[in-house]
Every structure is written in C-alpha cells, then in structure tokens.
Amino acid sequence: SIQRIELELHFWPLLRGEIVLPKVALIRPDVHLVRLADGRANWEFTSRPQSAKAKQNAKKPLSLPLVHRLIIQSGKLTARDDMHKMTFDGTVDAGGGNTPASGAPSTTAKVVKAKAQSQGASPSSAKQQASRVAADTGTGFKLLGKGELNDKPFTLRVSGGPLVWAETHKPYPFDVQMIASDIRASARGVVPQPFDLTHLDVTLSLSGKDLADGYYLTGVALPNTPPYSISGHLHVVGTKYEFTDVKGRLGGSDLGGLITMKLVGGGYPALDADLTSHSLNLDDLAPLFGGAAPTPKEEAQAQHANGHPSKAKAKQALAKGIARGLTAKSAEEKVPPSQFLLPTATLQVDRLRGMNATLHYRADEIKSQSLPLKKVSLQLQVR
C-alpha cells in the first residue's frame, strides 16, 4: 500500500527504448513481499505460477529503470521467503540531500567530485570517482535491514553512489556487507548499465564455518566443509553466474579455480566447478563423509607432518575402518563417523534433486598421516 506516488519521466530517452525517471517520490509506502515454499510469490502476476517458465522467471535478476532522485517518506519494507527460510525488515535512504532520502549527493561526494575536476578529470569521470567514494563510505544510497535466515539473525547493508549522478551508460558503483550467523559476505562492484541487475561485475568475499550453511542464502546445495574463506570475481549476465579467479582456503587446504552456474529449464541451477589445490589436507574432506572437520591443532600437526606411512600400514588402517563401519551395531557400539566407509550424516536428497552439478578437482600435494597418497584427480557429477 502507498499513500501517494509522484513520477517524472523523460520523453526523449523513450524513443531509444530507455526509461529514465528524473524523480520518483514514494509517500508512506508499506511494502510486504512474500514467497511461499512452493515458489509462488505475491510480486509475480501469471496465470500459471507453477509452470517451468514462471519458476525460471522468478529466479531471474531484476531490471529496473534509472531513477535520479528517489524520495521515500515514512516507508516500510518487510519480506518473508519460505523457500529460503528468510524474514527481513529494511529501511531505504537514497542518500544525502536536504529532504529524507532525496538521492542528492552528500557533502563528502561533492568535495571528492570538485577535487577530481580540479586535477583535470572530466565532469563525468569526476562523478564516477565521487560515486565510488560515496558507495565505499555509505554517504550515497543506503539500504539497511535485518531479519532471520534459517532461524538465525542476519544483517544487510547495501550502499551506492548518489542516484542523482547515475547515468544510463555509466557503471553505477555499490558495496554490500552481509552477516548471517557465522556467514560473512562482502561485495564491491558495479552495475554496468543502471539499473539493469541482470548484469553485474563484483569482487566477492565469503567466509564461514561450513559451506553447506549457505544453501538458504544461495539456493544451491553445497557440500559440508571445514571453516572456509573464499574470494574471487563474480560476473553476472542474465541467469549465468561466473565466479572466476577463485582463491581461498578450506580448513588447512588452499583452493582456486573457476565456478560457473546458470539457471536451466524450470529455474534449476546447473553448477560447473573446475577447482585445484596445491596442498590438500586429507582431513579437510572428512565433513564430506559424515566426519568432523579437523581442529586447528590437528591442522597444524598435519601441516608439519613429516613423511607418509607405508602402503601396508595404510591398507591395514583402511581395512580396519571399513570392517568397523560394516560390523558395528548402532545400538551397542558408537563408531566415530570418520571410521565409516560411507557418510553417516543426513543426506539432503531434496536439495540435490533441485540442481545439476559437475566438479573437476585436482590436488598437487596431499597431507595425510594415514594414506600414502601424493596427488589426486577426480570428477563428480550430480544429476
């Protein structure tokens, strides 16, 4: 619901197929967004919400018209996404003018722009530099919110350049900071053509205790892992996401490579990952097989371990682990998950059914105190 809307529209850009709104004023807006567990959402208007096309369109990024001056007075925004187990309450400040959320540049942005021009930058280039500073310092556009993700608290902060300086064919800078329980994500990038969110160029950093916890954030079924820290460049074009120059660590193992995801028929994600480790601590794979991730002390010991056990001892240890896993009685003998040949952790079959995935993985060096392995190369497919 909304008490009043005021719009100004430039006529000539319409002849080029562009929508430019010099001013949008939203007076006392009260917006409630709801998506049910079956995918139906109250912002979609289709006669067949359960069709494959409707589901795919629901997952496409938004493409919004360019707004120079955004005024929001006494606005509320709430959202509930049952698919991702998320609730959200947010406020918007379009940044820095004399009226609430006017979209005008702040004093800081004006100073940076003037300094850039005094050093010989063109007006357009000076605006770009000042907009980047405004996005970094939170003195331009701001979206602040908090809520719950999978019953755990999360906060979100999105900042961008002053909207009044945004131009249709000039990249618009933005920053994103998000904390969801132990998950921390930060992004610094641009919208190449404001505000077509189907195209993004972002430097992204992620960290947390377990990649699998990111399911409700991304909608992608990820494996259980030890604590991780990953960064790279994210390029979005339509429903295709390319995460390149990936660098980071999973526990005591390094990781790098390329990850590509695209939405296929029905809106399901198809993931293709080509990853490499120069040094793999074999214990870091334990969570994949229902075991516990190594402790920091165990990681340190693994990194400083000298030599490998003999093949005979390795085979003996492996046979002993398999025998215990096959003969133990769950009601009488408690066997640590890492002793089983197959996982004892709960397999989220419903998540795997909702995606396709292909993984190519190589490790140049393996650190293990139980198996005499030197290198590994594997390919995994989920269909």
C-alpha positions as semicolon CSV with decimal commas, in nm:
position;residue;x (nm);y (nm);z (nm)
1;S;0,000;0,000;0,000
2;I;0,108;0,359;-0,057
3;Q;-0,043;0,696;0,021
4;R;0,092;0,879;-0,285
5;I;0,330;0,833;-0,580
6;E;0,490;1,114;-0,780
7;L;0,673;1,038;-1,105
8;E;0,866;1,243;-1,358
9;L;0,952;1,080;-1,693
10;H;1,197;1,193;-1,962
11;F;1,029;1,165;-2,303
12;W;1,323;1,159;-2,548
13;P;1,502;0,854;-2,398
14;L;1,179;0,657;-2,459
15;L;1,247;0,685;-2,832
16;R;1,572;0,489;-2,773
17;G;1,390;0,228;-2,566
18;E;1,523;0,366;-2,237
19;I;1,323;0,459;-1,927
20;V;1,475;0,746;-1,728
21;L;1,287;0,879;-1,426
22;P;1,423;1,215;-1,302
23;K;1,211;1,188;-0,989
24;V;1,020;0,919;-0,802
25;A;0,854;1,010;-0,473
26;L;0,701;0,739;-0,258
27;I;0,494;0,879;0,029
28;R;0,427;0,641;0,319
29;P;0,486;0,318;0,125
30;D;0,421;-0,007;0,312
31;V;0,560;-0,297;0,110
32;H;0,518;-0,663;0,203
33;L;0,690;-0,925;-0,013
34;V;0,603;-1,292;0,038
35;R;0,727;-1,607;-0,136
36;L;0,577;-1,941;-0,032
37;A;0,764;-2,269;-0,001
38;D;0,625;-2,386;-0,338
39;G;0,776;-2,084;-0,515
40;R;0,464;-1,870;-0,556
41;A;0,529;-1,501;-0,485
42;N;0,298;-1,203;-0,441
43;W;0,509;-0,989;-0,680
44;E;0,454;-1,227;-0,973
45;F;0,147;-1,195;-1,190
46;T;0,096;-1,505;-1,402
47;S;-0,193;-1,740;-1,468
48;R;0,037;-2,043;-1,429
49;P;0,267;-1,978;-1,131
50;Q;0,378;-2,342;-1,116
51;S;0,487;-2,363;-1,481
52;A;0,857;-2,414;-1,564
53;K;0,873;-2,074;-1,737
54;A;0,721;-1,894;-1,438
55;K;0,964;-2,063;-1,198
56;Q;1,260;-1,969;-1,416
57;N;1,145;-1,607;-1,448
58;A;1,104;-1,589;-1,070
59;K;1,476;-1,654;-1,024
60;K;1,593;-1,401;-1,283
61;P;1,755;-1,080;-1,151
62;L;1,553;-0,760;-1,169
63;S;1,594;-0,499;-1,440
64;L;1,489;-0,157;-1,305
65;P;1,466;0,183;-1,474
66;L;1,717;0,456;-1,394
67;V;1,594;0,684;-1,111
68;H;1,786;1,007;-1,047
69;R;1,603;1,144;-0,747
70;L;1,432;0,900;-0,515
71;I;1,228;1,031;-0,225
72;I;1,093;0,791;0,034
73;Q;0,895;0,924;0,327
74;S;0,787;0,706;0,621
75;G;0,845;0,387;0,425
76;K;0,838;0,026;0,544
77;L;0,969;-0,285;0,376
78;T;0,911;-0,637;0,506
79;A;0,977;-0,967;0,332
80;R;0,919;-1,335;0,404
81;D;1,075;-1,603;0,186
82;D;0,966;-1,951;0,292
83;M;1,184;-2,114;0,024
84;H;1,500;-1,969;0,176
85;K;1,366;-1,953;0,534
86;M;1,422;-1,579;0,547
87;T;1,246;-1,282;0,705
88;F;1,356;-0,923;0,653
89;D;1,278;-0,572;0,778
90;G;1,455;-0,291;0,597
91;T;1,480;0,084;0,553
92;V;1,599;0,280;0,249
93;D;1,789;0,609;0,236
94;A;1,860;0,720;-0,120
95;G;2,128;0,941;0,016
96;G;2,237;1,271;0,140
97;G;2,001;1,554;0,037
98;N;1,816;1,813;0,240
99;T;1,499;1,605;0,244
100;P;1,472;1,247;0,367
101;A;1,612;1,002;0,114
102;S;1,633;1,262;-0,161
103;G;1,907;1,097;-0,367
104;A;2,116;1,416;-0,380
105;P;2,496;1,389;-0,334
106;S;2,634;1,436;0,016
107;T;2,891;1,697;0,111
108;T;3,162;1,429;0,105
109;A;3,072;1,328;-0,250
110;K;3,067;1,691;-0,367
111;V;3,414;1,752;-0,221
112;V;3,558;1,444;-0,395
113;K;3,398;1,548;-0,725
114;A;3,535;1,902;-0,702
115;K;3,884;1,775;-0,618
116;A;3,882;1,533;-0,912
117;Q;3,779;1,809;-1,150
118;S;4,049;2,040;-1,015
119;Q;4,302;1,769;-1,102
120;G;4,185;1,759;-1,462
121;A;3,912;1,492;-1,458
122;S;3,611;1,542;-1,681
123;P;3,276;1,609;-1,509
124;S;3,158;1,256;-1,594
125;S;3,480;1,097;-1,465
126;A;3,469;1,312;-1,151
127;K;3,115;1,192;-1,081
128;Q;3,231;0,832;-1,121
129;Q;3,514;0,881;-0,872
130;A;3,290;1,060;-0,621
131;S;3,018;0,795;-0,657
132;R;3,272;0,523;-0,580
133;V;3,378;0,705;-0,264
134;A;3,013;0,756;-0,163
135;A;2,947;0,383;-0,207
136;D;3,255;0,291;-0,002
137;T;3,173;0,534;0,280
138;G;2,794;0,489;0,286
139;T;2,727;0,855;0,208
140;G;2,513;0,790;-0,101
141;F;2,230;0,543;-0,148
142;K;2,177;0,311;0,152
143;L;1,964;0,004;0,216
144;L;1,983;-0,122;0,574
145;G;1,799;-0,423;0,704
146;K;1,793;-0,709;0,950
147;G;1,600;-1,028;0,993
148;E;1,645;-1,404;1,020
149;L;1,790;-1,661;0,783
150;N;1,718;-2,025;0,870
151;D;1,615;-1,910;1,220
152;K;1,946;-1,728;1,270
153;P;1,990;-1,348;1,277
154;F;2,133;-1,168;0,978
155;T;2,205;-0,808;0,883
156;L;2,235;-0,648;0,541
157;R;2,389;-0,319;0,430
158;V;2,387;-0,203;0,067
159;S;2,544;0,130;-0,026
160;G;2,586;0,302;-0,362
161;G;2,663;0,631;-0,529
162;P;2,419;0,925;-0,524
163;L;2,131;0,837;-0,756
164;V;2,120;1,189;-0,897
165;W;2,461;1,125;-1,061
166;A;2,365;0,787;-1,210
167;E;2,379;0,773;-1,591
168;T;2,228;0,509;-1,817
169;H;2,554;0,407;-1,987
170;K;2,793;0,467;-1,696
171;P;2,868;0,196;-1,436
172;Y;2,697;0,253;-1,103
173;P;2,914;0,155;-0,802
174;F;2,785;-0,030;-0,498
175;D;2,903;-0,217;-0,187
176;V;2,728;-0,498;0,002
177;Q;2,801;-0,620;0,355
178;M;2,605;-0,915;0,493
179;I;2,635;-1,117;0,813
180;A;2,417;-1,426;0,863
181;S;2,515;-1,611;1,180
182;D;2,875;-1,720;1,107
183;I;2,850;-1,642;0,732
184;R;3,012;-1,317;0,627
185;A;2,987;-1,183;0,273
186;S;3,119;-0,862;0,124
187;A;3,088;-0,742;-0,235
188;R;3,231;-0,441;-0,414
189;G;3,125;-0,388;-0,771
190;V;2,927;-0,203;-1,035
191;V;2,603;-0,225;-1,228
192;P;2,737;-0,165;-1,584
193;Q;2,404;-0,020;-1,704
194;P;2,195;0,122;-1,419
195;F;1,976;-0,034;-1,303
196;D;1,977;-0,349;-1,507
197;L;2,053;-0,603;-1,234
198;T;2,081;-0,882;-1,491
199;H;2,438;-0,756;-1,547
200;L;2,681;-0,722;-1,255
201;D;3,059;-0,711;-1,207
202;V;3,155;-0,779;-0,846
203;T;3,458;-0,862;-0,634
204;L;3,316;-1,106;-0,379
205;S;3,449;-1,243;-0,049
206;L;3,284;-1,517;0,159
207;S;3,374;-1,682;0,488
208;G;3,205;-1,910;0,738
209;K;3,216;-2,238;0,929
210;D;3,054;-2,467;0,670
211;L;2,972;-2,409;0,301
212;A;2,656;-2,619;0,336
213;D;2,508;-2,346;0,558
214;G;2,491;-2,122;0,251
215;Y;2,203;-2,319;0,099
216;Y;1,929;-2,088;0,227
217;L;2,129;-1,789;0,105
218;T;2,211;-1,913;-0,246
219;G;1,954;-2,186;-0,315
220;V;2,245;-2,412;-0,422
221;A;2,318;-2,742;-0,245
222;L;2,679;-2,714;-0,129
223;P;2,891;-2,980;0,049
224;N;2,978;-2,985;0,416
225;T;3,323;-2,836;0,470
226;P;3,556;-2,716;0,746
227;P;3,576;-2,336;0,803
228;Y;3,634;-2,154;0,474
229;S;3,741;-1,820;0,335
230;I;3,699;-1,761;-0,040
231;S;3,725;-1,462;-0,271
232;G;3,701;-1,401;-0,645
233;H;3,540;-1,203;-0,925
234;L;3,168;-1,258;-0,991
235;H;3,032;-1,173;-1,336
236;V;2,654;-1,195;-1,385
237;V;2,488;-1,195;-1,727
238;G;2,118;-1,278;-1,718
239;T;2,083;-1,612;-1,543
240;K;2,451;-1,709;-1,584
241;Y;2,695;-1,653;-1,296
242;E;3,072;-1,684;-1,342
243;F;3,293;-1,685;-1,032
244;T;3,648;-1,651;-1,164
245;D;3,992;-1,609;-1,007
246;V;3,868;-1,807;-0,706
247;K;4,121;-1,810;-0,424
248;G;4,083;-1,921;-0,065
249;R;4,111;-2,191;0,196
250;L;3,901;-2,477;0,325
251;G;4,041;-2,565;0,665
252;G;4,414;-2,618;0,608
253;S;4,383;-2,666;0,230
254;D;4,417;-2,398;-0,036
255;L;4,165;-2,376;-0,320
256;G;4,148;-2,197;-0,654
257;G;3,980;-2,214;-0,992
258;L;3,655;-2,132;-1,170
259;I;3,288;-2,186;-1,078
260;T;3,003;-2,134;-1,325
261;M;2,632;-2,155;-1,256
262;K;2,333;-2,099;-1,482
263;L;1,961;-2,150;-1,444
264;V;1,820;-2,419;-1,674
265;G;1,463;-2,526;-1,753
266;G;1,234;-2,489;-1,452
267;G;1,471;-2,243;-1,287
268;Y;1,701;-2,517;-1,151
269;P;2,070;-2,429;-1,104
270;A;2,336;-2,613;-1,306
271;L;2,677;-2,583;-1,138
272;D;3,013;-2,649;-1,308
273;A;3,329;-2,617;-1,098
274;D;3,693;-2,663;-1,202
275;L;3,900;-2,641;-0,883
276;T;4,262;-2,703;-0,785
277;S;4,452;-2,732;-0,457
278;H;4,829;-2,704;-0,441
279;S;4,820;-2,862;-0,094
280;L;4,529;-3,071;0,036
281;N;4,495;-3,175;0,398
282;L;4,303;-3,501;0,360
283;D;4,128;-3,448;0,695
284;D;3,952;-3,146;0,542
285;L;3,746;-3,391;0,334
286;A;3,609;-3,560;0,648
287;P;3,286;-3,350;0,656
288;L;3,203;-3,476;0,306
289;F;3,186;-3,828;0,451
290;G;2,999;-3,753;0,770
291;G;3,306;-3,691;0,984
292;A;3,416;-3,390;1,183
293;A;3,642;-3,121;1,046
294;P;3,993;-3,119;1,191
295;T;4,059;-2,885;1,483
296;P;4,312;-2,602;1,445
297;K;4,560;-2,813;1,643
298;E;4,510;-3,106;1,406
299;E;4,551;-2,874;1,107
300;A;4,884;-2,753;1,243
301;Q;5,002;-3,108;1,305
302;A;4,905;-3,210;0,953
303;Q;5,090;-2,917;0,800
304;H;5,409;-3,008;0,985
305;A;5,384;-3,385;0,947
306;N;5,697;-3,550;0,802
307;G;5,681;-3,848;0,570
308;H;5,399;-4,091;0,494
309;P;5,310;-4,430;0,644
310;S;5,395;-4,741;0,450
311;K;5,142;-4,877;0,199
312;A;5,097;-5,186;0,414
313;K;5,002;-4,978;0,720
314;A;4,773;-4,762;0,513
315;K;4,589;-5,063;0,370
316;Q;4,562;-5,211;0,718
317;A;4,414;-4,889;0,861
318;L;4,168;-4,859;0,572
319;A;4,055;-5,222;0,605
320;K;4,008;-5,178;0,980
321;G;3,793;-4,869;0,925
322;I;3,575;-5,044;0,667
323;A;3,532;-5,351;0,888
324;R;3,423;-5,140;1,185
325;G;3,178;-4,949;0,967
326;L;3,020;-5,267;0,834
327;T;3,005;-5,470;1,155
328;A;2,929;-5,214;1,426
329;K;2,586;-5,229;1,584
330;S;2,444;-4,877;1,606
331;A;2,260;-4,952;1,929
332;E;2,559;-5,111;2,102
333;E;2,877;-4,962;1,960
334;K;2,935;-4,595;1,886
335;V;3,172;-4,563;1,592
336;P;3,308;-4,217;1,507
337;P;3,168;-4,102;1,171
338;S;3,519;-4,075;1,024
339;Q;3,559;-4,456;1,067
340;F;3,280;-4,538;0,824
341;L;3,337;-4,601;0,455
342;L;3,016;-4,411;0,368
343;P;2,869;-4,094;0,525
344;T;2,663;-4,113;0,841
345;A;2,549;-3,750;0,810
346;T;2,199;-3,680;0,682
347;L;2,191;-3,659;0,301
348;Q;1,974;-3,367;0,183
349;V;1,822;-3,552;-0,114
350;D;1,560;-3,284;-0,180
351;R;1,834;-3,025;-0,228
352;L;2,029;-3,244;-0,470
353;R;1,717;-3,311;-0,675
354;G;1,685;-2,939;-0,734
355;M;2,018;-2,898;-0,918
356;N;2,273;-3,044;-1,158
357;A;2,643;-3,024;-1,082
358;T;2,978;-3,123;-1,231
359;L;3,303;-3,098;-1,032
360;H;3,656;-3,136;-1,167
361;Y;3,912;-3,134;-0,885
362;R;4,288;-3,179;-0,868
363;A;4,534;-3,167;-0,578
364;D;4,910;-3,144;-0,641
365;E;5,010;-3,248;-0,289
366;I;4,827;-3,440;-0,017
367;K;4,899;-3,421;0,354
368;S;4,781;-3,734;0,534
369;Q;4,901;-3,939;0,828
370;S;4,701;-4,249;0,729
371;L;4,721;-4,284;0,348
372;P;5,035;-4,268;0,127
373;L;4,875;-4,052;-0,143
374;K;5,070;-3,787;-0,332
375;K;4,821;-3,645;-0,583
376;V;4,451;-3,674;-0,658
377;S;4,230;-3,606;-0,958
378;L;3,857;-3,667;-0,953
379;Q;3,536;-3,584;-1,134
380;L;3,195;-3,580;-0,969
381;Q;2,853;-3,543;-1,133
382;V;2,514;-3,488;-0,975
383;R;2,207;-3,526;-1,196
